[in-house]
Amino acid sequence: MYNAISSNIWKSFALVAFFVALITGIGYVFAHALESPTILPIAVVVAVISSVGSYYYSDRMVLAVSHAHPATREEHAHLINSVEGLALAAGLPAPSIYVIDDPSPNAFATGRDPKHAVICVTTGLMEKLNRIELEGVIGHEMSHIKDYDIRLMALVAVLAGTVVLMSDWMLRSFWFRGRRDNRNGNAIFVLLALVLALLSPLAATVIQLAVSRNREYLADAEGAMLTRYPEGLASALEKIDQAPEPLKEASKATAHLFIANPLKKADGFLSSLFSTHPPVEERIRRLRTM
């Protein structure tokens, strides 16, 4: 576990450095391709702001786009008691607890460290799962908090989104400038700009998927050890996977944060290849062999 924590802390710093370099590189290439020196400092400012913002405010961003609201003891006493009990068992400060009003059962954890952590569940999760299953899900999310997965995955969500938006803006600027004054710029930089604009979002997505998939298996195992009942989480994953409705408040940018794919799966090799989560069937199999 301590190796996982140390690894995730270093991965977080490396991830920020990579995305800052990527965004700056995109700005540098487009500055030369469009013969517009102001693009580079703009890209650097965007890279710095997105990195700092994602570190300190990514949890607020995710909660805002998910339309989550704080849980109350009057309405969600059982949820709050379960979270506080498992936090005590894990030796962690009790995280803030939020709820999304949606019939699709799901949950996620976010924040920059255990002292600033949030666990968020949908109303559908509380309605469809029994107490043991709900504790299995919370144990899984508590493991993400303890291992600092929450920081790593939140950084990925915001920074990958920044790369996608930056690439799209640069590409639109390129076509607009090209049509307006017919400048070709440096042919090599023009070619590099097009390649970067097209491939950078794909690279950001691949990193996002790899980070999410690798952490789910470990969180399943550690969550099961925390509750001392792997079947609780296995049964919960079955119910979440069998629920037909997608989560309305989820998006491709936040899907990797949830315990299971909130957008629901589509058949086909490409859908499996670019899935934000490992196969639920394999996760359940591993839990039931513990």
Backbone bond lengths (Angstrom), bond angles and torsions (degrees), N, CA, C in turn:
res aa  C-N    CA-C-N  psi(-1)  N-CA   C-N-CA  omega(-1)  CA-C   N-CA-C  phi
1 M - - - 1.454 - - 1.520 110.95 -
2 Y 1.365 116.12 -43.71 1.465 119.03 -178.58 1.518 111.10 -66.23
3 N 1.335 116.26 -32.53 1.465 119.59 174.83 1.521 110.77 -64.41
4 A 1.332 116.38 -38.53 1.467 120.78 178.99 1.524 110.90 -65.17
5 I 1.343 116.51 -41.43 1.461 120.08 178.99 1.518 110.96 -63.16
6 S 1.340 116.13 -48.97 1.462 120.35 179.87 1.515 111.27 -61.11
7 S 1.341 115.92 -42.31 1.466 120.46 179.77 1.528 111.17 -62.00
8 N 1.321 117.10 -43.39 1.467 120.36 -178.24 1.525 112.50 -68.43
9 I 1.342 117.15 -34.01 1.465 119.82 177.01 1.516 110.29 -64.57
10 W 1.326 116.37 -45.51 1.473 119.40 179.18 1.520 111.25 -68.75
11 K 1.330 116.77 -37.02 1.469 119.78 177.48 1.525 111.12 -62.88
12 S 1.325 116.89 -35.00 1.460 120.35 179.35 1.520 110.93 -63.01
13 F 1.340 116.34 -46.20 1.465 119.84 178.21 1.524 111.05 -64.29
14 A 1.338 116.10 -42.57 1.463 119.77 179.97 1.524 111.03 -64.17
15 L 1.322 115.81 -37.60 1.460 120.88 -179.64 1.525 111.02 -64.65
16 V 1.336 116.34 -45.19 1.464 120.45 177.99 1.522 110.05 -60.58
17 A 1.335 116.84 -46.00 1.469 120.91 -179.79 1.533 110.81 -60.67
18 F 1.338 116.20 -41.44 1.467 119.95 -179.57 1.523 111.43 -63.54
19 F 1.328 116.60 -47.83 1.465 119.35 -177.05 1.535 111.92 -69.83
20 V 1.341 117.60 -34.47 1.466 119.70 175.26 1.522 109.74 -62.64
21 A 1.342 115.63 -44.49 1.464 119.86 178.66 1.528 111.14 -64.39
22 L 1.346 117.00 -39.91 1.458 120.61 -179.35 1.526 111.60 -65.17
23 I 1.338 116.35 -46.90 1.464 120.14 -179.23 1.535 110.32 -65.41
24 T 1.344 116.61 -41.19 1.463 120.48 177.63 1.525 110.53 -63.61
25 G 1.330 115.69 -41.05 1.466 119.63 178.33 1.518 112.42 -62.87
26 I 1.332 116.19 -41.09 1.465 119.91 176.65 1.524 109.90 -60.70
27 G 1.329 115.89 -44.11 1.466 119.74 179.29 1.512 112.54 -63.54
28 Y 1.332 116.94 -40.38 1.473 121.48 -179.64 1.529 110.89 -62.71
29 V 1.327 115.36 -46.98 1.471 119.74 -178.06 1.524 111.13 -65.12
30 F 1.333 116.64 -44.31 1.464 119.32 -179.60 1.526 112.00 -69.50
31 A 1.330 117.39 -30.68 1.467 119.89 176.31 1.518 110.85 -60.93
32 H 1.326 116.31 -40.12 1.472 120.60 178.19 1.526 111.33 -76.05
33 A 1.330 116.48 -39.98 1.465 119.23 -177.83 1.526 111.36 -64.67
34 L 1.339 116.17 -38.14 1.467 120.43 -178.33 1.523 112.63 -96.08
35 E 1.349 115.60 1.04 1.466 120.96 -178.13 1.532 110.72 52.11
36 S 1.344 114.20 45.97 1.462 121.02 -178.88 1.532 108.73 -132.47
37 P 1.346 118.23 93.47 1.465 122.05 -175.18 1.536 113.96 -59.95
38 T 1.323 117.76 -23.12 1.470 119.75 -177.02 1.528 112.77 -68.57
39 I 1.329 117.00 -18.57 1.470 119.68 -178.62 1.520 111.34 -64.23
40 L 1.339 117.92 -38.07 1.466 120.78 -177.01 1.527 112.62 -62.33
41 P 1.347 119.33 -52.48 1.480 117.20 178.02 1.529 112.93 -61.60
42 I 1.337 117.19 -32.30 1.464 119.87 176.74 1.526 109.95 -62.94
43 A 1.344 116.30 -43.33 1.466 120.71 179.60 1.528 111.17 -63.84
44 V 1.340 116.81 -40.32 1.461 120.47 179.19 1.525 110.64 -63.83
45 V 1.328 116.42 -43.66 1.471 120.97 178.96 1.523 110.28 -62.39
46 V 1.330 116.80 -44.08 1.468 121.02 178.65 1.523 110.68 -61.22
47 A 1.342 116.37 -42.19 1.464 120.77 -179.46 1.520 111.34 -62.86
48 V 1.326 116.65 -44.63 1.465 120.78 -178.56 1.532 110.69 -67.70
49 I 1.336 116.16 -46.50 1.467 119.80 -178.62 1.528 111.04 -63.00
50 S 1.333 117.28 -43.08 1.464 120.03 -179.05 1.524 111.32 -66.11
51 S 1.339 117.13 -35.94 1.466 120.60 179.58 1.520 111.39 -68.93
52 V 1.328 116.18 -48.48 1.467 120.09 179.07 1.526 110.40 -65.27
53 G 1.332 115.22 -43.87 1.463 119.52 179.99 1.512 112.51 -62.90
54 S 1.325 117.12 -40.80 1.459 119.87 -179.07 1.525 111.36 -67.57
55 Y 1.343 116.74 -31.76 1.462 119.76 179.71 1.528 111.03 -70.47
56 Y 1.315 117.42 -46.37 1.464 121.53 -173.13 1.531 114.17 -91.92
57 Y 1.337 117.09 -27.66 1.465 118.85 -170.24 1.528 114.16 -125.42
58 S 1.323 117.89 7.80 1.467 119.38 -177.02 1.521 111.75 -61.01
59 D 1.351 117.01 -36.95 1.463 119.04 179.95 1.525 111.29 -63.70
60 R 1.336 116.55 -41.29 1.472 120.11 178.79 1.529 110.71 -65.99
61 M 1.334 115.79 -38.18 1.465 119.22 179.04 1.523 110.77 -63.20
62 V 1.329 115.92 -46.30 1.463 120.51 -178.25 1.526 110.74 -64.38
63 L 1.325 117.27 -44.12 1.467 120.90 179.45 1.531 111.19 -64.20
64 A 1.341 115.62 -37.08 1.466 119.24 -179.22 1.523 111.28 -67.56
65 V 1.337 117.52 -46.56 1.461 119.68 -178.36 1.526 111.19 -70.60
66 S 1.333 116.74 -22.00 1.469 120.78 178.30 1.522 112.38 -88.05
67 H 1.340 116.81 -3.77 1.468 122.39 -178.58 1.529 111.35 54.68
68 A 1.333 115.42 44.62 1.457 121.16 179.15 1.527 110.24 -88.35
69 H 1.320 116.15 151.00 1.460 121.08 177.90 1.523 108.95 -132.39
70 P 1.344 118.38 155.00 1.464 120.46 -176.97 1.522 112.29 -62.57
71 A 1.328 115.30 142.64 1.462 120.48 174.74 1.527 109.25 -74.99
72 T 1.319 116.49 149.70 1.472 121.62 178.46 1.527 109.30 -122.74
73 R 1.330 115.78 150.28 1.465 119.95 -179.60 1.530 111.37 -66.67
74 E 1.313 116.12 -27.97 1.457 119.45 179.65 1.533 111.35 -65.51
75 E 1.328 116.93 -38.71 1.460 121.08 -176.26 1.522 113.66 -102.36
76 H 1.331 117.77 -27.54 1.465 120.64 -170.79 1.526 111.79 -131.50
77 A 1.321 116.53 42.28 1.471 121.24 -176.26 1.530 111.47 -59.05
78 H 1.344 116.81 -43.66 1.461 119.99 -177.44 1.531 110.95 -64.08
79 L 1.325 116.83 -41.57 1.466 121.22 178.69 1.528 110.08 -62.07
80 I 1.323 117.14 -47.92 1.464 121.20 -178.22 1.523 110.79 -63.33
81 N 1.328 117.67 -41.54 1.465 120.70 179.38 1.534 111.08 -64.13
82 S 1.329 116.35 -39.62 1.468 120.08 179.55 1.521 111.29 -65.57
83 V 1.328 116.40 -44.24 1.463 120.61 -179.91 1.522 110.46 -63.90
84 E 1.317 117.28 -46.10 1.468 120.52 -178.29 1.533 111.42 -65.63
85 G 1.318 117.12 -37.22 1.462 120.35 178.50 1.517 112.46 -66.10
86 L 1.329 117.23 -43.66 1.457 120.38 -179.59 1.524 111.61 -73.31
87 A 1.322 117.77 -30.75 1.468 120.47 175.15 1.527 109.61 -63.77
88 L 1.321 116.58 -41.60 1.463 121.36 177.40 1.524 110.84 -62.89
89 A 1.342 116.23 -42.94 1.462 120.50 179.17 1.526 111.75 -65.13
90 A 1.334 116.66 -32.40 1.468 120.99 -179.32 1.522 112.44 -85.60
91 G 1.342 117.18 -6.62 1.451 120.49 -178.71 1.513 113.06 72.97
92 L 1.346 116.35 33.33 1.465 121.87 -177.06 1.532 110.20 -118.61
93 P 1.328 117.14 154.33 1.471 119.04 169.73 1.529 109.01 -63.25
94 A 1.316 116.86 145.87 1.467 119.42 178.66 1.529 109.38 -64.89
95 P 1.331 117.59 123.88 1.467 119.76 179.61 1.523 111.66 -74.03
96 S 1.322 116.05 161.59 1.463 119.81 170.92 1.525 108.18 -66.93
97 I 1.312 116.73 151.00 1.462 121.07 -175.41 1.524 109.28 -123.41
98 Y 1.336 115.49 126.84 1.465 120.95 -179.31 1.519 109.75 -125.50
99 V 1.319 115.11 159.43 1.471 122.04 -178.18 1.526 109.61 -130.98
100 I 1.332 115.96 138.93 1.465 122.51 172.40 1.518 107.63 -108.35
101 D 1.307 117.10 126.67 1.466 121.01 178.50 1.519 109.81 -78.84
102 D 1.322 115.86 90.93 1.464 121.47 -177.89 1.524 108.63 -154.64
103 P 1.329 118.69 136.30 1.466 120.60 -177.50 1.530 114.56 -72.90
104 S 1.337 117.51 -13.90 1.461 120.46 179.44 1.523 109.83 -76.36
105 P 1.337 118.75 124.08 1.470 120.44 -177.69 1.526 111.64 -74.16
106 N 1.339 116.89 124.61 1.454 121.01 178.33 1.522 109.34 -169.91
107 A 1.335 115.56 172.11 1.459 120.57 -179.15 1.528 109.18 -162.43
108 F 1.329 115.97 158.39 1.458 120.21 173.18 1.519 109.31 -153.80
109 A 1.332 115.31 163.15 1.462 122.05 173.45 1.514 107.76 -122.02
110 T 1.326 116.50 147.89 1.453 120.56 178.93 1.522 109.17 -150.02
111 G 1.337 117.13 175.75 1.457 122.08 -176.92 1.514 110.63 127.02
112 R 1.346 116.91 173.47 1.458 119.27 -177.78 1.530 113.48 -100.35
113 D 1.340 118.01 -16.91 1.459 122.20 177.54 1.528 107.59 -166.82
114 P 1.345 117.66 171.37 1.469 119.27 -177.57 1.523 114.78 -58.69
115 K 1.340 118.03 -26.81 1.465 120.27 179.08 1.526 112.95 -76.96
116 H 1.315 116.39 -17.34 1.475 121.28 -179.49 1.524 109.98 -126.01
117 A 1.316 116.64 42.77 1.457 121.54 -174.65 1.526 111.53 -97.36
118 V 1.319 114.24 156.44 1.463 122.41 178.90 1.525 108.75 -136.45
119 I 1.310 116.96 135.68 1.467 121.59 168.81 1.518 106.92 -113.81
120 C 1.322 115.15 130.18 1.462 121.15 -177.04 1.529 109.31 -125.94
121 V 1.315 117.45 130.90 1.463 121.98 178.79 1.521 109.02 -127.86
122 T 1.313 115.59 158.42 1.463 120.02 176.37 1.529 109.85 -90.83
123 T 1.316 115.25 158.65 1.469 119.23 176.02 1.527 109.89 -63.97
124 G 1.345 116.25 -31.78 1.458 119.61 178.05 1.513 112.50 -62.99
125 L 1.328 117.30 -34.50 1.462 120.76 178.62 1.521 110.15 -64.53
126 M 1.322 116.42 -44.68 1.468 120.21 -178.95 1.521 111.58 -67.92
127 E 1.320 117.87 -30.54 1.461 121.44 -178.53 1.524 112.30 -78.70
128 K 1.330 117.86 -35.52 1.465 121.50 -171.99 1.525 114.13 -93.57
129 L 1.348 117.32 -20.88 1.460 120.09 -176.70 1.522 111.28 -102.27
130 N 1.340 116.12 145.84 1.463 119.57 173.07 1.537 109.35 -82.94
131 R 1.318 116.75 -179.87 1.469 120.69 -173.95 1.527 112.19 -60.86
132 I 1.319 117.57 -44.40 1.465 120.99 -177.30 1.534 110.69 -66.66
133 E 1.318 116.39 -40.57 1.464 120.06 178.49 1.525 111.60 -66.49
134 L 1.331 115.90 -40.93 1.469 119.62 178.22 1.524 110.47 -62.43
135 E 1.320 117.43 -41.01 1.463 120.48 177.73 1.526 111.22 -65.87
136 G 1.324 117.37 -32.28 1.464 120.15 175.63 1.511 111.49 -62.45
137 V 1.336 116.69 -43.58 1.463 121.45 178.12 1.526 111.07 -65.58
138 I 1.322 116.35 -43.74 1.466 119.90 179.97 1.531 110.58 -64.88
139 G 1.328 116.54 -37.88 1.465 120.14 176.85 1.516 111.38 -61.52
140 H 1.315 116.72 -40.16 1.471 121.97 176.23 1.535 110.04 -60.20
141 E 1.319 116.81 -48.65 1.464 120.42 -178.96 1.537 111.42 -67.51
142 M 1.321 117.03 -33.68 1.460 120.73 177.39 1.527 110.37 -64.46
143 S 1.327 116.93 -33.96 1.464 120.54 176.98 1.516 111.32 -66.91
144 H 1.328 116.97 -38.79 1.469 120.04 174.92 1.529 110.50 -59.60
145 I 1.326 116.51 -38.70 1.466 120.34 179.50 1.522 110.51 -67.81
146 K 1.316 116.72 -46.81 1.465 121.00 -175.85 1.524 111.91 -64.54
147 D 1.330 117.04 -34.92 1.466 121.20 -178.33 1.527 113.45 -88.88
148 Y 1.327 117.11 4.46 1.471 122.16 -178.40 1.533 112.35 64.52
149 D 1.330 116.48 20.42 1.469 119.72 173.08 1.520 110.52 -60.77
150 I 1.340 116.11 -33.14 1.457 120.41 -175.95 1.519 111.27 -59.16
151 R 1.344 116.93 -41.52 1.460 120.25 179.39 1.519 110.17 -66.52
152 L 1.328 115.85 -46.33 1.457 120.42 -176.87 1.525 111.09 -61.80
153 M 1.337 117.01 -45.47 1.457 120.28 -175.56 1.528 111.95 -73.91
154 A 1.336 116.91 -33.04 1.459 119.45 177.15 1.524 110.78 -68.88
155 L 1.341 117.16 -40.04 1.457 121.08 176.53 1.526 110.46 -60.97
156 V 1.328 115.74 -43.61 1.466 119.89 179.42 1.520 110.50 -60.70
157 A 1.319 117.25 -43.54 1.470 120.97 -177.00 1.521 111.29 -60.34
158 V 1.344 116.67 -48.90 1.468 120.02 -176.10 1.524 111.46 -73.32
159 L 1.331 117.31 -45.14 1.462 120.16 -176.20 1.528 111.94 -69.25
160 A 1.324 117.22 -38.74 1.462 119.30 177.01 1.524 110.17 -64.21
161 G 1.327 116.21 -40.35 1.465 119.32 176.42 1.509 112.30 -62.88
162 T 1.337 117.27 -37.25 1.469 121.25 177.94 1.522 110.99 -63.51
163 V 1.321 116.33 -42.07 1.466 120.15 179.23 1.525 110.76 -62.36
164 V 1.319 116.51 -43.57 1.469 120.38 179.79 1.533 110.82 -61.92
165 L 1.329 116.94 -47.11 1.465 120.95 -179.76 1.526 111.16 -65.33
166 M 1.335 116.25 -41.02 1.461 120.95 -179.56 1.527 110.50 -64.21
167 S 1.316 116.84 -44.25 1.463 120.81 179.94 1.523 111.01 -63.60
168 D 1.336 115.68 -41.80 1.461 119.71 179.35 1.530 111.27 -64.14
169 W 1.332 116.03 -42.76 1.469 120.36 179.09 1.526 110.95 -63.67
170 M 1.334 115.97 -43.93 1.466 120.34 179.70 1.529 111.05 -62.57
171 L 1.339 115.86 -42.17 1.458 119.75 -178.73 1.525 111.44 -65.42
172 R 1.334 115.64 -41.85 1.464 119.14 177.61 1.524 111.11 -65.02
173 S 1.336 116.64 -39.16 1.462 120.50 177.72 1.517 110.89 -64.01
174 F 1.329 115.38 -37.77 1.468 120.21 -179.79 1.528 111.03 -62.34
175 W 1.334 116.71 -48.81 1.465 119.90 -179.32 1.519 111.70 -67.34
176 F 1.342 116.45 -37.48 1.468 120.02 -179.71 1.522 110.80 -65.45
177 R 1.330 116.93 -45.86 1.454 120.49 -179.62 1.528 110.94 -66.66
178 G 1.350 114.82 -37.87 1.463 118.54 -179.01 1.517 111.60 -64.24
179 R 1.348 116.72 -40.20 1.466 119.95 -179.99 1.526 112.01 -73.93
180 R 1.348 115.93 -31.86 1.451 119.24 -173.90 1.527 112.73 -73.60
181 D 1.351 116.18 -47.47 1.470 117.53 -175.41 1.517 114.27 -124.29
182 N 1.361 114.61 4.34 1.463 119.78 173.82 1.526 112.69 59.90
183 R 1.323 117.38 31.07 1.461 119.96 175.49 1.517 109.27 -79.26
184 N 1.334 114.44 140.25 1.451 118.78 176.85 1.530 111.75 -102.21
185 G 1.353 116.18 -20.83 1.452 119.97 -178.21 1.514 110.75 61.80
186 N 1.288 117.01 -163.51 1.452 122.86 176.17 1.521 108.50 -73.88
187 A 1.332 116.73 123.07 1.465 120.84 -174.28 1.523 112.38 -57.93
188 I 1.335 116.89 -38.76 1.457 120.57 -179.14 1.528 110.59 -65.74
189 F 1.342 116.00 -44.45 1.464 119.89 -179.84 1.528 111.53 -69.16
190 V 1.325 116.69 -32.95 1.464 120.08 176.04 1.520 110.19 -61.39
191 L 1.335 115.66 -45.06 1.462 120.49 179.30 1.529 111.02 -64.82
192 L 1.345 116.03 -45.02 1.467 120.13 178.65 1.520 111.65 -61.69
193 A 1.333 115.72 -38.55 1.462 120.21 179.80 1.518 111.21 -61.73
194 L 1.321 116.42 -44.06 1.462 120.18 179.86 1.532 111.36 -64.91
195 V 1.340 115.61 -42.07 1.462 120.15 179.64 1.526 110.81 -63.72
196 L 1.337 116.14 -45.41 1.466 120.32 179.61 1.527 112.00 -63.48
197 A 1.325 116.01 -43.05 1.462 120.11 -178.73 1.517 111.58 -62.33
198 L 1.325 116.52 -33.21 1.463 120.54 -177.74 1.532 112.49 -85.98
199 L 1.345 117.17 -37.43 1.457 120.19 -173.23 1.529 114.45 -93.40
200 S 1.329 117.96 -25.24 1.466 119.84 -178.48 1.529 112.58 -59.44
201 P 1.341 118.92 -46.19 1.475 118.06 177.28 1.523 112.63 -60.75
202 L 1.336 116.95 -35.60 1.459 120.16 178.44 1.527 110.87 -66.16
203 A 1.336 116.09 -42.72 1.473 120.31 178.25 1.520 110.56 -62.25
204 A 1.339 116.84 -42.94 1.465 120.91 179.19 1.530 110.97 -62.24
205 T 1.328 116.62 -39.65 1.467 121.13 179.72 1.523 111.31 -67.03
206 V 1.331 117.24 -42.41 1.467 121.15 179.64 1.525 110.35 -61.51
207 I 1.338 117.43 -42.69 1.467 121.09 177.67 1.520 110.25 -62.70
208 Q 1.317 115.79 -43.03 1.465 121.37 179.29 1.518 110.93 -58.67
209 L 1.326 116.94 -45.11 1.464 121.40 -178.35 1.523 111.17 -68.33
210 A 1.336 116.63 -41.77 1.462 120.29 -177.92 1.527 111.17 -63.62
211 V 1.327 116.78 -42.79 1.462 120.85 179.60 1.527 110.45 -62.23
212 S 1.330 116.50 -45.18 1.457 120.78 -176.68 1.525 111.76 -65.26
213 R 1.308 117.25 -48.61 1.464 120.84 -175.72 1.524 111.92 -61.81
214 N 1.330 115.91 -45.18 1.462 119.85 -175.69 1.522 112.66 -64.44
215 R 1.337 116.95 -30.77 1.455 119.30 -176.12 1.525 112.93 -83.21
216 E 1.330 118.66 -22.30 1.466 120.64 -174.99 1.522 112.76 -66.42
217 Y 1.336 117.58 -43.23 1.460 119.70 -179.48 1.530 111.30 -61.40
218 L 1.333 116.54 -43.69 1.462 120.15 -179.33 1.531 111.10 -65.83
219 A 1.339 116.87 -41.30 1.467 120.05 179.11 1.530 110.77 -65.47
220 D 1.336 117.44 -36.48 1.469 119.99 175.70 1.529 110.49 -59.24
221 A 1.339 116.41 -48.38 1.466 120.81 -176.83 1.523 111.22 -65.69
222 E 1.330 116.71 -45.59 1.462 119.67 -178.46 1.531 111.45 -69.54
223 G 1.326 116.57 -35.40 1.453 119.79 176.59 1.511 111.96 -64.15
224 A 1.334 116.19 -40.70 1.462 120.48 178.29 1.529 110.85 -65.63
225 M 1.324 116.78 -36.74 1.469 120.28 177.34 1.526 110.75 -67.50
226 L 1.326 116.45 -34.17 1.465 120.33 -179.62 1.532 111.30 -67.41
227 T 1.325 117.22 -44.02 1.467 120.90 -179.69 1.528 112.18 -84.57
228 R 1.342 116.03 -16.22 1.471 123.43 -177.65 1.530 111.77 62.33
229 Y 1.340 115.61 27.61 1.465 118.88 179.59 1.530 108.97 -152.10
230 P 1.348 117.64 84.51 1.466 121.22 -177.58 1.525 113.92 -58.03
231 E 1.332 117.01 -30.88 1.460 120.13 -177.38 1.527 112.00 -63.22
232 G 1.320 117.13 -28.76 1.459 119.97 178.75 1.519 111.25 -60.77
233 L 1.332 116.76 -47.41 1.468 120.56 179.06 1.522 111.17 -71.26
234 A 1.334 117.05 -38.40 1.463 120.09 178.71 1.528 111.05 -59.86
235 S 1.329 116.57 -46.31 1.464 120.87 178.94 1.524 111.07 -64.71
236 A 1.334 116.78 -37.98 1.466 120.65 178.67 1.527 110.52 -63.74
237 L 1.325 117.12 -43.28 1.464 120.60 179.38 1.524 111.16 -62.82
238 E 1.326 116.96 -36.99 1.467 120.50 176.79 1.521 110.77 -60.69
239 K 1.319 116.80 -47.35 1.462 120.35 -178.99 1.534 111.48 -65.80
240 I 1.327 116.48 -40.58 1.470 120.23 179.25 1.524 110.11 -63.87
241 D 1.333 116.09 -41.74 1.460 120.33 -178.16 1.523 111.90 -69.25
242 Q 1.327 116.81 -32.95 1.467 120.80 -177.06 1.525 112.89 -81.48
243 A 1.318 117.36 -14.82 1.464 119.71 178.98 1.528 109.49 -65.15
244 P 1.322 118.69 126.66 1.471 120.83 -172.55 1.523 114.78 -77.04
245 E 1.340 116.95 -25.46 1.457 118.89 -170.95 1.529 111.58 -87.03
246 P 1.347 118.04 135.09 1.470 120.90 172.49 1.527 109.93 -74.41
247 L 1.316 115.42 161.01 1.461 120.53 179.42 1.526 108.70 -83.50
248 K 1.318 117.06 116.39 1.466 121.34 -172.89 1.520 112.76 -63.90
249 E 1.326 117.50 -32.60 1.461 120.58 -175.01 1.523 112.94 -86.75
250 A 1.329 117.94 0.97 1.466 120.88 179.79 1.521 110.35 -91.49
251 S 1.326 115.31 158.16 1.467 121.36 177.59 1.520 108.10 -142.14
252 K 1.311 116.53 173.05 1.466 120.05 178.09 1.520 111.96 -61.75
253 A 1.334 117.20 -28.89 1.461 121.16 -179.01 1.530 112.29 -72.23
254 T 1.335 117.07 -28.19 1.470 120.40 -176.78 1.523 113.24 -110.97
255 A 1.324 118.31 -5.10 1.470 121.46 -173.54 1.526 112.56 -57.84
256 H 1.341 117.84 -36.27 1.462 120.09 -175.14 1.529 112.54 -70.10
257 L 1.320 118.35 -13.46 1.462 121.24 -179.86 1.526 112.08 -76.17
258 F 1.317 117.78 -27.37 1.466 121.91 -172.31 1.525 111.84 -76.30
259 I 1.323 115.79 160.31 1.460 120.54 -178.76 1.527 111.39 -67.68
260 A 1.323 117.33 -29.38 1.466 122.95 174.83 1.520 107.82 -141.31
261 N 1.318 116.35 156.44 1.465 121.17 -175.72 1.536 110.62 -55.46
262 P 1.330 118.01 112.91 1.468 120.36 -176.99 1.522 113.37 -77.09
263 L 1.338 116.65 -13.17 1.462 120.36 -179.14 1.518 111.52 -88.81
264 K 1.336 114.85 -5.30 1.462 122.86 -178.27 1.528 110.51 68.36
265 K 1.319 114.99 150.03 1.455 120.12 -170.75 1.517 111.38 -88.37
266 A 1.329 113.77 152.00 1.462 121.12 172.06 1.519 108.40 -116.67
267 D 1.301 116.79 149.70 1.461 120.33 -178.74 1.520 110.09 -73.91
268 G 1.330 114.62 155.29 1.454 119.23 176.19 1.516 112.00 121.69
269 F 1.331 114.93 154.13 1.465 121.05 -177.19 1.520 112.08 -63.71
270 L 1.334 117.13 -44.78 1.462 120.48 -177.14 1.531 110.97 -65.83
271 S 1.316 116.53 -38.03 1.459 119.45 178.29 1.524 110.58 -62.89
272 S 1.324 116.05 -40.93 1.462 120.25 177.80 1.522 111.03 -67.60
273 L 1.338 116.53 -39.46 1.461 121.48 -178.05 1.518 111.52 -63.27
274 F 1.322 117.31 -39.48 1.447 121.37 -176.83 1.528 112.76 -102.52
275 S 1.318 117.16 20.80 1.454 120.70 177.26 1.523 109.85 -71.19
276 T 1.330 116.03 145.03 1.463 120.46 179.78 1.527 112.57 -78.58
277 H 1.323 117.64 -12.06 1.456 121.25 -174.96 1.533 110.81 -132.16
278 P 1.338 117.00 153.36 1.465 119.36 172.44 1.526 109.48 -68.87
279 P 1.331 118.09 162.43 1.475 120.02 -178.56 1.529 112.28 -57.66
280 V 1.321 115.99 132.01 1.466 120.44 -179.32 1.525 110.76 -61.13
281 E 1.331 116.41 -37.69 1.465 120.24 -179.26 1.531 111.42 -59.16
282 E 1.343 116.36 -39.64 1.464 120.48 179.77 1.524 110.76 -71.28
283 R 1.321 116.66 -37.52 1.463 119.86 177.90 1.533 110.26 -63.22
284 I 1.329 116.48 -42.46 1.461 120.85 179.65 1.530 110.35 -65.76
285 R 1.337 115.73 -42.25 1.472 119.55 179.67 1.528 111.19 -59.11
286 R 1.334 115.66 -44.20 1.472 119.41 -179.48 1.529 111.50 -64.79
287 L 1.311 116.14 -40.04 1.462 119.19 179.42 1.528 111.29 -63.91
288 R 1.317 116.54 -38.81 1.471 119.80 -176.28 1.524 113.09 -80.30
289 T 1.313 116.70 -4.88 1.471 119.81 173.74 1.528 111.53 -101.08
290 M 1.332 117.21 0.57 1.471 120.38 179.31 1.532 110.85 -72.75
